[in-house]
Amino acid sequence: MNQNQIKSNEPEMASLLLGAGFALASLIILPAVAQRVGLGSSLTIALRGALMRAANRF
């Protein structure tokens, strides 16, 4: 691989990692924290939707 190919893959990898982080947060971390704090399921679903919309912007 030459230097140009490595540099062109960096934005894709960053987007992939960011998307994976948002998915992990919305599917696993957010419900666990919401249950611990005592948030209702409708608020948890709304927060999950907001996280997924934020992930789609990147």
Order of alpha helices (4+ residues) and beta strands (2+ residues): alpha-alpha-alpha
